[in-house]
Amino acid sequence: MAFVIVESNVKNQELLQQYGQQAGKTVAKFGGKFIAKGPAESLHGKSRFANRAVIEFSSVAQAQSWYNSDEYQVLIELREQAIESRFVVTNSI
């Protein structure tokens, strides 16, 4: 298993809804599923992001295939208008 962790701050709620609907379809197409999303509380240290989402994939390679896919890449401009974000991928233990 691998997890994509998305940290974000909303810039435009309406555009975020559009992005979320479209991005969710690409995640599912690549076998991913959202396992957590919403406001996040920092237990230690400061974070500049208010929200988190965790997307589960079968492997880091699968997560990278999703992120680098043509289907997802065309959404990046919309994402940049909707949210300020950071995406990271990590393996499960």
C-alpha positions, 0 to 999 in steps of 0.5 A: 500500500501507498498513500498520497497525502494532500495538504491544502488551503482553499482559495476558491470553494466553487472551483474546489468542488469542480476540481474535487469531482473531476479529480475523484474520478481520476483517482478511482480510475487508477484504483485509488480511494480516499480514506480521509479528508477534511480539516486537520489539527496539528498535534506538533509543530506548525503547518501552513495548511488547514486541510488534509486528504489521504488517498490509498493506492496499491503501490507508490508506482500506482500513485505516481501513475495516477498523478502523472496521468494525462487525465489528472495533469489536465486538472492541475490548472483548475487545482491551482485556482482552487487550492494552495497545496502540497502532495506527497506519496509514502509507502505503508509500513 
